[in-house]
Amino acid sequence: MAEAIVSLAIERISDLLIHEAVYLGGVGAEVERLRAELDRMNSVLKDADYKQEQTELLRTLVRQIRDLAYEAEDVIDSFILEVAHQGGFLGIIDRFTSIFSKPSHRIKTGMKVKAIQTRLEDISKSLPAYDQISGGESSSSYTKMLQQQRLRRTYSHVEEVDVVSLEGMTRDVLAQLMTEEDRLHAVVSIVGMGGIGKTTLTKKVYNHIDVKRHFDCFAWAFVSQKCMLREVLHDVLIKVLSFSKDERELIDKLKENELMKRLFDVLKEKQYLIVLDDIWRSEDWNSLKPAFPRGKKGSKILITTRNKDVAILADPCNSPVELPFLTDDESWKLFSMKAFPGNKIESHACSREFEILGREMVKKCGGLPLAIVVLGGLLATKKSRAQWEVVQRNIHAHLNKVQQKDHQYGAVNGILALSYNDLPYFLKPCFLYLGHYPEDWEISKKELIRLWIAEGFISPSFVSKGMLMEDVAEQFLEELINRCLIQASTRDYTITCVKTIRLHDLLRELCVDKAREENFFEIIQPPLIENYGDSLDVTLLTSMLRRIAIHPSKRYVCLKGEHPNLRSLLLFQNERLIELHISKCKSFKFLRVLKVVKKDVRRWIVSSEIGNLRHLKYLGLKCDGGEIILPQSIRKLKSLHTLQILSDRLAIPPNVLFELKRLRHILLTDCEKAFMLGARMSLPAKDILKNIVTLKYIRITENNAVPSLTNVQSLGVIFERSTDVEPILKTLIQSHRLQSLDMRFDTRLPKDSIPSYPDLELLSHYHLSKLFLSGKIQEDPHSRHHVLKFVPTNIAKLTLWESEVKHDPMAVLEKLPHLTILVLFKSYTGIKLICSANGFLQLDCLQIGNLPNLEEWQIEEGAMPRLRSLYFTNVPQLRMIPEGLRYITALQEMELYGMKRSLVKRLEVIDGSEGDDFCKVSHIPSIQIYATEED
């Protein structure tokens, strides 16, 4: 973790000072030595990253280096502010020359740099050349590691007695094991986070009677985080053969390569099952696999792992079995087995009260079997309600203190921390950062990636040719998912890409604990107790951590005091403060990330003092139901990467944003009303837009320059004239990264003068996955092709809004091979829709709304076989639900809004009597009906 912090300081020094050393006089040499010393320590810290969990000496050393890196970062950021106040950001050479033409600045900066350098050298002398870090492990830490490994070692004969919800998973694993495959390294993988029950399931399968009959050779080996190759090979060989005492002594003397050869020879004539429990790394699998031959037909290797990448590498042909969390009922059943052994819940006085308390605590375990077992074992020793209430008040602390003797488990946090310790240094800050979100928060992937970049967690050194920082961040996120540290909560329109993520409550607790250890962030949670009053004053102090998150409550929070070293302020609620006391911006002069939400405010005039937050990289402002007015001073935020403003209305000085050359993401609300207050932007020169990845929305006005947006991935465009559409489309065809395009006409225009789209054939050459098209589409009455022929074949989500197409759009759209979400709103003026057999093969969600003339919808058998969600809104002439709905067995939900009473009546069951069309929809689990219209 410290390595990542030191890396950030090195990059700031290199980019902002070393490159301008010619203007620093004598200070340049000091700064260069500081950078070099930090760089040297940085490389050594990579080796110390794992070991700092082992010795107090090492933890102290790492903490000292980390704090000095923070201090160096403060010196650099302070230097930048001095430069900015001298003459602004116009011309870097001029400003560097001007600031250091004053001896006081040079001397002051030089003294600070030299002081840090001296302290770093003192640390270096205390451990000459850092040998005690980069050298071998101390005997005490090595002994501790072996002790941990022994405690966690698994044995195939020790089976869990109290288990729940494994029947289905057992069948799945057995089916894969029993499949007769004749190939090298047929591997069955069980994947999941620590404590979810991988080993328990594996034991159940390994000892299953059908498995014992199927294979003629068995072995179970425990691999662990620190794979000892010779020991694993030795264990397997001993178990697959019966040796005399003399032979055993010979085997014990074999070298590693000799063991591998012997094991290979023994297994090649057998139909074997080898279990490799708790394998962590792809390198460990690559080291082990040469010992396992093809064997007889049907031979299998069964592995358990926390890392999905290991499973996929081991056998790309077999899909890993991923264990889910337990449901509430399953969790309670497992808890009851442990907390009330022998089913003696009735022996507890007032058993109903114990059940209420127990269920509340079990929910805090989030369906994780390990935590539930530990909690149940703990409460089995507590006989009074008062004792249970003590545990309930701080359940996480109790879970992490308990040692579960019968299962050899340590504290729950200790088991989960193994996954954190195994992370490469660059992923640790990314993971810990998730802990600042409130419990059970649905975390937006896009927002998280932008925050990671703003915080400096995505180093430019990881960006290879042809990639963006956002691409690297996406890879980091995928790795955290594959390591079972976070869960993909929802997928986007592609069905494969993550949209939102969640963090298990216990892993969030781990993040918060580790972040506190690392001085990484702190959380302010206003008390919910009523007698505390309506507001809470929070006094910021320099001693506080560099990132602060204030969590939601029903009370207002007002920040006071000063915290000049504060880097991130993340506010998840309506804050009084949020006039931000930005007028006192010196209190937050190094702020990089500011995220503010205001509610119940009609007009939010953002203070011009915000322009003094010159280090700001991420600015997120949200005003629910109100108007945001940005000041001219926003142009001073030259370091800004992301500007996200969500409000019903927005006023912004013309073209001011394009003076910010580092901007990568501009999101100025999802609502066109934002432009009613003068948020008019025309496109600037080409070099300004080269870094733009997200741009929503840009207004195309007369005489716009139309440069190429080379790296844009998501773009929203508002047109005033139809003649501007073709030039823009010709330009954008060069934007090879463009994935999402939103095009609409200016709604401020009189309704009868809103233009329509001309020929959109150019869109067919795009490689879009998402297209939102709002506005009427011109149709050529003489054309032999459907007007929607232009829709790109790669489209996964398509929205046609007020298109007013005359001919059935389904005839073209149903042939799109990747289409998963289709929205048709006021987009068709005809009377009949037909969905053909084998059409819409990938469609997952269909929304149809405001089709005033539609009378009939025909669905042929075989159409939309994967459709799960169907929504109807205001289709007044439709009298009957399609007969073909009965064939769509995948359908999970249907929603009807503003439909005619006669249609709805045909679907309902009234007093036990089914409507005429009930049989068409009886297989759909969820049907919601709202705002029915009278005929």
SVG drawing of the C-alpha trace seen along z (x, -y; Angstrom):
<svg xmlns="http://www.w3.org/2000/svg" viewBox="-65 -38 89 90">
<polyline fill="none" stroke="black" stroke-width="0.4" points="0.0,0.0 2.8,-2.4 4.4,-1.7 1.4,-3.1 1.5,-6.3 5.2,-6.7 4.6,-6.2 2.2,-9.0 4.6,-11.4 7.4,-10.4 5.1,-11.1 4.1,-14.5 7.8,-15.4 8.9,-14.2 6.1,-15.8 5.9,-19.1 9.4,-19.9 12.1,-17.8 11.1,-18.8 11.5,-22.4 14.7,-22.0 16.5,-24.5 14.4,-27.2 14.9,-26.1 18.5,-27.1 20.1,-25.1 16.8,-23.6 16.7,-21.4 19.5,-19.2 17.8,-18.7 14.6,-17.8 16.3,-15.3 17.9,-13.6 14.6,-13.4 13.0,-11.8 15.8,-9.3 15.7,-8.3 11.9,-7.9 12.3,-5.9 14.8,-3.6 12.6,-3.1 9.7,-2.5 11.2,0.5 12.1,2.0 8.6,1.4 7.2,3.7 9.1,6.6 7.9,5.3 4.3,5.1 3.4,8.6 5.9,8.8 4.5,5.7 1.8,8.0 4.5,10.0 6.6,7.8 6.1,4.7 9.5,3.3 8.6,3.5 5.2,1.9 6.9,-1.0 9.4,-1.5 6.8,-1.4 4.6,-3.9 7.6,-6.3 8.3,-6.1 4.6,-6.6 4.3,-9.7 7.4,-11.2 6.0,-10.6 2.8,-12.4 4.9,-15.3 6.8,-15.4 3.5,-15.5 2.4,-18.5 5.6,-20.4 5.0,-19.9 1.3,-20.8 2.1,-23.9 4.7,-24.8 2.1,-24.6 -0.2,-26.9 2.6,-29.5 3.2,-29.3 -0.5,-29.8 -0.9,-32.8 2.2,-34.4 0.7,-34.6 -1.9,-32.0 -1.4,-28.9 -0.8,-30.8 2.7,-29.8 4.5,-27.3 8.0,-28.7 7.0,-32.2 5.4,-31.1 8.3,-28.9 10.8,-31.7 8.8,-34.2 8.3,-32.3 11.9,-31.3 13.2,-34.7 12.3,-35.4 15.0,-33.9 12.5,-33.5 10.5,-30.9 13.6,-29.1 15.1,-29.0 11.8,-27.9 11.2,-25.1 14.8,-24.0 14.8,-23.8 11.6,-21.7 12.9,-19.3 16.3,-19.0 14.6,-18.2 12.6,-15.4 15.7,-14.1 17.6,-14.1 14.9,-12.1 14.8,-9.6 18.5,-9.1 18.1,-8.5 15.7,-5.7 18.1,-4.3 20.9,-4.3 18.8,-2.5 18.4,0.4 21.5,0.3 20.5,0.7 17.1,1.9 18.5,5.4 16.1,6.2 13.2,5.5 14.4,6.9 16.4,9.8 15.1,13.1 12.2,13.2 13.0,13.1 12.7,16.4 9.8,15.1 7.8,14.0 8.5,17.2 7.4,19.2 4.2,17.2 3.5,17.8 4.0,21.6 1.7,21.5 -1.0,19.7 -0.7,22.2 -1.0,25.1 -4.1,23.6 -5.7,23.3 -4.7,26.7 -7.6,28.8 -8.1,32.5 -10.4,34.5 -11.6,36.8 -12.7,34.0 -16.2,33.2 -18.6,30.5 -21.7,31.9 -23.8,28.7 -24.1,27.5 -27.0,26.0 -27.8,25.2 -25.2,27.4 -27.4,29.9 -27.7,28.0 -24.0,27.1 -23.0,30.7 -25.0,31.9 -23.3,29.3 -19.8,30.3 -20.6,34.1 -21.9,33.7 -18.6,32.0 -16.6,34.7 -18.5,37.6 -18.2,36.3 -15.9,38.7 -13.4,36.3 -10.3,37.7 -7.9,34.7 -5.0,33.3 -5.8,31.4 -9.6,31.6 -10.1,29.3 -13.2,28.6 -12.9,25.3 -14.9,24.0 -14.6,20.2 -15.6,17.8 -14.5,15.3 -12.9,16.5 -15.3,18.2 -18.0,18.9 -17.8,22.7 -15.5,23.8 -13.7,26.4 -16.9,27.6 -18.4,28.3 -15.3,29.9 -15.2,32.3 -18.8,33.2 -18.1,34.1 -14.7,35.8 -16.3,38.2 -19.5,38.8 -20.2,42.5 -20.6,42.0 -17.2,40.3 -15.5,43.1 -17.0,45.6 -16.1,43.6 -12.3,43.0 -9.7,45.5 -7.1,43.1 -7.6,40.2 -5.5,37.5 -6.1,34.3 -3.5,31.5 -3.6,28.2 -1.8,25.5 -2.4,22.2 -1.2,18.7 2.4,19.7 2.6,22.7 5.4,25.1 5.7,27.1 7.8,30.0 5.5,30.5 2.4,30.5 3.9,33.1 5.1,35.2 1.6,35.2 -0.1,36.3 2.4,39.0 2.2,40.5 -1.6,40.6 -1.8,42.3 0.6,45.1 1.1,47.5 4.7,47.6 6.7,49.7 8.7,47.9 11.9,48.2 10.2,46.9 8.8,44.0 12.2,43.0 13.4,43.1 10.5,40.9 11.3,38.4 14.7,38.0 13.6,37.3 14.3,33.9 11.4,31.7 11.9,32.7 12.2,36.3 9.0,36.2 7.2,34.6 8.5,37.3 7.5,40.1 4.0,38.8 3.5,38.3 4.5,42.0 2.2,43.3 -0.9,41.3 -0.6,41.9 -2.2,45.4 -4.9,44.4 -8.3,42.7 -7.5,40.2 -9.1,37.4 -6.7,34.9 -8.0,32.1 -5.8,29.0 -7.5,27.0 -6.9,23.2 -4.7,22.4 -4.1,18.7 -1.9,17.9 -1.7,18.8 2.1,19.3 1.4,22.0 -0.9,23.9 1.7,23.6 4.3,25.1 2.0,28.0 0.4,29.0 3.5,30.8 3.0,33.5 -0.4,34.5 -0.6,36.6 -3.7,37.2 -4.3,40.5 -7.1,42.8 -10.2,41.4 -12.2,39.3 -9.3,38.3 -10.0,35.0 -8.3,32.3 -10.6,30.4 -9.3,27.0 -10.7,24.4 -9.6,20.8 -10.5,17.2 -9.3,16.1 -11.4,16.7 -8.5,16.0 -6.7,19.1 -9.8,21.2 -10.0,20.0 -6.3,20.5 -6.4,24.1 -9.2,25.1 -10.7,22.7 -13.1,25.5 -15.0,25.8 -16.9,23.0 -16.0,22.4 -18.6,23.2 -19.2,19.9 -20.6,20.2 -23.4,17.7 -24.1,16.2 -26.7,17.8 -30.3,16.5 -31.8,15.1 -33.6,18.4 -30.5,20.5 -28.4,18.2 -30.8,18.5 -30.9,22.3 -27.1,22.5 -27.0,20.1 -29.6,22.1 -27.5,25.3 -24.6,23.5 -26.2,21.2 -28.8,23.8 -27.0,27.2 -29.3,30.1 -32.1,27.7 -32.5,26.4 -33.9,23.0 -36.7,23.7 -34.2,23.9 -33.5,20.2 -35.9,18.1 -38.2,16.1 -37.0,17.9 -38.9,15.5 -36.8,12.6 -33.7,14.6 -34.8,15.3 -35.5,11.6 -32.0,10.7 -30.4,13.6 -32.0,12.8 -30.9,9.1 -27.3,10.2 -27.3,12.9 -28.2,10.2 -25.0,8.5 -23.1,11.6 -24.3,11.0 -24.9,14.7 -21.2,15.6 -21.1,19.1 -17.9,18.5 -19.2,15.4 -22.5,17.2 -20.7,20.2 -18.4,18.0 -21.4,15.9 -23.4,19.0 -20.6,20.6 -20.0,17.5 -23.7,17.1 -24.0,20.8 -22.0,19.9 -24.3,16.9 -27.4,17.9 -29.0,14.5 -30.6,11.9 -28.3,9.2 -25.3,11.2 -26.7,11.4 -27.4,7.7 -23.8,7.0 -22.7,8.9 -25.4,7.2 -24.1,3.7 -20.8,4.4 -21.1,7.5 -18.1,7.0 -15.7,6.5 -17.0,9.8 -16.7,11.7 -13.1,10.6 -12.0,11.5 -13.4,15.0 -11.4,18.1 -13.5,21.0 -11.8,24.0 -13.7,26.8 -13.0,25.5 -9.6,24.0 -10.8,20.7 -9.2,17.5 -11.0,14.2 -13.2,13.6 -11.3,10.6 -8.1,12.6 -9.5,15.0 -10.7,12.2 -7.5,10.2 -5.6,13.0 -7.2,11.9 -6.2,8.3 -2.6,9.2 -2.4,11.1 -3.3,8.1 -0.5,6.5 0.5,3.1 -1.3,1.1 -4.7,2.7 -4.6,2.1 -5.5,-1.6 -8.2,-0.9 -9.8,1.8 -9.5,-0.2 -11.1,-3.2 -14.3,-1.2 -14.7,-1.4 -15.6,-5.1 -19.0,-4.3 -21.8,-3.8 -22.9,-0.3 -24.8,1.6 -24.2,-1.2 -24.7,-0.5 -21.4,-1.8 -21.4,-3.1 -18.5,-1.6 -18.0,-4.7 -18.0,-7.1 -15.6,-4.8 -13.1,-4.7 -13.2,-8.5 -12.5,-8.8 -9.6,-6.3 -8.0,-8.4 -8.6,-11.7 -7.0,-10.2 -3.9,-9.2 -4.4,-5.4 -4.1,-4.7 -0.5,-5.5 0.3,-6.6 3.1,-4.0 0.4,-1.2 -1.0,-2.8 0.4,-1.0 0.0,-2.1 -3.5,-2.3 -5.0,-2.3 -6.5,-5.0 -6.3,-5.3 -10.0,-4.3 -9.1,-1.0 -6.5,-0.3 -8.9,-1.1 -11.5,1.2 -8.9,4.0 -8.2,3.3 -11.9,3.5 -12.2,6.8 -9.3,8.2 -10.9,7.3 -14.1,9.0 -12.2,12.1 -10.5,12.2 -14.0,12.3 -13.3,9.1 -16.2,7.3 -19.4,8.4 -20.8,7.3 -24.3,6.1 -25.8,5.1 -24.6,5.5 -25.1,2.9 -26.9,3.2 -24.2,5.5 -25.1,8.0 -21.4,8.8 -20.0,5.4 -20.4,4.4 -22.6,1.3 -22.6,1.3 -20.8,3.2 -21.3,4.0 -19.0,4.7 -19.8,7.3 -20.4,5.7 -17.6,7.7 -15.1,6.8 -16.2,3.2 -15.3,3.5 -11.9,4.8 -11.4,1.9 -12.3,-0.6 -10.0,1.1 -7.1,1.2 -7.7,-2.4 -7.5,-3.5 -4.2,-1.6 -2.8,-3.2 -4.1,-6.8 -5.9,-6.4 -9.4,-7.8 -11.8,-8.4 -15.6,-8.3 -17.8,-10.7 -21.1,-9.1 -23.5,-11.6 -25.3,-10.0 -29.0,-9.2 -30.0,-9.9 -32.6,-12.6 -31.4,-14.4 -28.2,-15.4 -30.2,-18.2 -30.9,-18.9 -27.3,-19.6 -23.8,-18.3 -20.7,-20.5 -17.6,-18.8 -14.4,-20.6 -11.7,-19.7 -8.2,-19.4 -4.8,-19.1 -4.4,-15.8 -7.3,-14.3 -6.7,-11.9 -6.4,-13.1 -9.7,-11.8 -13.0,-12.3 -16.3,-10.8 -19.5,-12.1 -22.2,-9.5 -26.0,-10.1 -28.1,-10.9 -31.3,-12.9 -29.2,-15.6 -27.3,-18.5 -23.6,-18.5 -21.6,-21.7 -17.8,-21.6 -15.7,-24.0 -12.0,-24.6 -9.1,-24.0 -7.6,-21.0 -5.1,-22.2 -3.8,-18.7 -7.3,-17.4 -7.3,-15.8 -10.8,-14.3 -14.2,-15.4 -17.0,-13.0 -20.4,-14.0 -23.3,-11.7 -26.2,-13.9 -27.7,-17.3 -25.2,-19.4 -25.6,-22.9 -21.9,-23.3 -22.0,-23.0 -22.0,-26.5 -19.0,-24.6 -17.6,-27.2 -15.7,-27.2 -15.4,-30.9 -12.8,-29.8 -11.1,-27.6 -7.7,-28.0 -9.0,-25.4 -9.1,-22.9 -6.3,-24.3 -5.0,-20.8 -8.4,-19.3 -8.5,-17.0 -11.9,-15.3 -15.1,-17.1 -18.4,-15.4 -21.5,-17.2 -25.2,-16.5 -27.8,-19.2 -31.5,-18.5 -34.6,-20.7 -32.8,-23.6 -34.3,-25.5 -31.3,-27.6 -27.7,-26.8 -25.3,-29.6 -21.8,-28.0 -19.4,-30.4 -16.7,-31.9 -14.2,-30.9 -14.4,-27.4 -11.9,-28.6 -9.2,-28.7 -9.3,-24.9 -6.6,-24.6 -5.6,-21.0 -9.2,-19.8 -9.4,-16.8 -12.9,-15.6 -15.9,-17.9 -19.3,-16.3 -22.3,-18.5 -25.8,-17.2 -28.9,-19.4 -32.1,-17.3 -35.0,-19.3 -33.1,-22.6 -30.9,-24.8 -27.1,-25.0 -25.3,-28.2 -21.6,-27.9 -19.3,-30.9 -16.7,-32.2 -13.9,-31.2 -14.5,-27.5 -12.0,-28.2 -9.2,-28.3 -9.5,-24.6 -6.8,-23.6 -6.2,-20.2 -9.8,-19.1 -10.3,-15.6 -14.0,-15.1 -16.9,-17.5 -20.2,-15.9 -23.2,-18.1 -26.7,-16.6 -29.6,-19.1 -32.8,-19.9 -31.3,-23.2 -27.8,-24.5 -26.3,-27.8 -22.6,-27.9 -20.5,-30.6 -20.1,-30.0 -17.2,-27.8 -15.4,-28.1 -15.1,-24.4 -12.9,-24.0 -10.3,-26.2 -9.6,-23.2 -7.3,-21.2 -7.0,-18.2 -10.8,-17.5 -11.6,-13.9 -15.2,-13.6 -17.8,-16.3 -21.3,-15.3 -23.7,-18.2 -26.9,-16.5 -29.0,-14.0 -31.8,-16.5 -32.0,-18.9 -33.5,-21.5 -30.0,-22.2 -29.5,-24.2 -32.4,-26.5 -30.3,-28.7 -27.5,-29.5 -25.3,-26.4 -24.3,-26.8 -21.0,-25.3 -19.5,-25.3 -16.7,-23.0 -13.2,-24.4 -9.9,-23.7 -8.7,-20.1 -6.0,-20.0 -8.4,-20.9 -10.5,-17.8 -7.8,-15.2 -8.2,-14.0 -12.1,-14.0 -13.5,-10.5 -17.0,-11.5 -18.9,-14.5 -22.5,-15.1 -23.9,-17.3 -22.5,-19.5 -24.6,-21.9 -23.9,-22.2 -24.5,-25.8 -24.0,-27.7 -20.4,-28.0 -19.1,-25.4 -15.7,-24.0 -16.0,-20.2 -12.7,-18.7 -12.1,-15.0 -12.7,-13.7 -10.0,-11.0 -10.5,-9.4 -14.2,-10.0 -16.2,-6.9 -19.5,-8.4 -20.9,-11.5 -24.2,-13.5 -25.0,-16.0 -27.8,-18.5 -28.6,-19.9 -30.4,-23.1 -30.5,-22.4 -30.8,-19.2 -28.0,-20.5 -25.5,-20.1 -26.1,-16.3 -24.2,-15.0 -21.0,-17.1 -20.9,-15.9 -21.4,-12.2 -18.7,-12.5 -16.3,-13.8 -17.2,-11.3 -16.6,-8.3 -12.9,-8.9 -13.6,-8.4 -12.8,-4.7 -13.3,-4.5 -16.8,-5.8 -19.2,-3.3 -22.2,-5.4 -23.8,-8.1 -26.8,-10.3 -28.3,-12.6 -31.3,-14.9 -32.7,-18.2 -33.0,-21.3 -36.4,-21.2 -36.2,-25.0 -37.3,-25.4 -41.0,-25.9 -42.6,-22.5 -43.7,-23.0 -40.2,-24.1 -38.2,-21.3 -36.1,-19.8 -35.9,-16.1 -33.0,-13.8 -31.9,-13.5 -30.3,-10.4 -28.5,-8.6 -26.7,-6.0 -23.4,-7.2 -24.3,-5.6 -24.1,-2.1 -20.3,-2.5 -20.0,-3.1 -19.0,-0.5 -21.5,-1.7 -22.9,0.5 -25.4,-2.1 -27.4,-4.6 -30.0,-7.1 -31.8,-8.9 -34.4,-11.6 -36.3,-13.3 -38.2,-12.6 -36.5,-10.6 -37.1,-11.6 -38.3,-8.8 -37.7,-8.7 -40.9,-7.4 -38.9,-6.2 -36.3,-4.2 -36.4,-0.4 -34.8,-0.1 -36.3,-0.6 -35.5,-3.9 -33.9,-2.2 -31.4,-0.3 -28.7,-2.6 -28.7,-1.1 -25.2,0.4 -25.1,4.2 -23.1,4.0 -25.8,2.2 -26.7,3.6 -29.0,0.9 -31.1,-1.2 -33.5,-4.0 -35.7,-5.6 -37.5,-8.6 -40.2,-10.4 -38.9,-9.0 -42.4,-8.6 -41.4,-5.9 -44.2,-4.9 -43.1,-1.3 -42.9,1.6 -39.5,1.1 -39.4,4.7 -38.6,6.0 -35.2,4.4 -34.4,4.3 -35.2,8.0 -32.2,8.9 -29.6,7.1 -27.5,9.9 -26.4,8.2 -29.5,6.1 -30.3,6.7 -32.3,3.5 -34.8,1.8 -36.8,-1.3 -39.5,-2.6 -41.2,-5.8 -43.5,-7.6 -41.4,-6.1 -43.9,-4.3 -47.1,-5.7 -48.4,-2.4 -51.2,-0.1 -49.4,3.3 -46.1,4.7 -44.8,8.2 -42.0,10.0 -40.9,12.9 -39.8,16.4 -36.0,16.4 -36.0,12.6 -34.5,10.7 -32.5,13.7 -30.5,11.7 -33.2,9.2 -33.4,9.0 -35.6,5.9 -38.3,4.3 -40.0,1.0 -42.9,-0.3 -44.6,-3.6 -46.8,-6.3 -47.7,-4.5 -51.1,-6.1 -52.1,-4.1 -50.9,-0.6 -53.9,1.8 -52.2,5.2 -48.9,6.8 -48.1,10.2 -45.4,12.4 -44.5,15.6 -43.3,18.6 -39.5,18.5 -39.3,14.7 -37.5,13.0 -36.6,16.3 -34.4,14.5 -36.8,11.6 -37.0,11.1 -38.5,7.6 -41.4,6.1 -42.9,2.6 -46.0,1.1 -46.8,-2.6 -49.8,-4.5 -50.7,-2.4 -54.4,-3.3 -55.6,-1.4 -54.0,1.9 -57.0,4.1 -55.2,7.4 -51.9,8.7 -50.1,10.8 -50.8,14.5 -47.2,15.1 -46.2,14.0 -47.1,17.5 -44.1,18.8 -41.6,16.5 -40.9,18.6 -37.9,16.5 -40.1,13.5 -39.8,12.5 -41.6,9.2 -44.2,7.2 -45.3,3.7 -48.4,1.9 -48.9,-1.8 -51.7,-3.9 -53.3,-1.0 -57.0,-0.7 -59.3,1.0 -60.6,3.5 -57.1,4.8 -56.1,5.0 -59.3,6.8 -58.5,9.6 -55.3,10.3 -56.7,10.2 -58.0,12.8 -61.1,11.5 -62.8,13.5 -61.1,16.6 -62.2,16.0 -59.4,15.7 -59.6,13.1 -59.6,14.2 -55.9,13.5 -54.6,14.6 -53.3,17.9 -50.9,15.8 -49.2,14.3 -49.7,16.8 -46.1,17.9 -44.7,14.4 -43.7,14.1 -44.2,10.3 -46.9,8.3 -47.4,4.7 -50.3,2.5 -50.5,-1.2 -52.8,-4.2 -55.3,-2.2 -57.3,-4.4 -61.0,-4.0 -62.2,-3.0"/>
</svg>
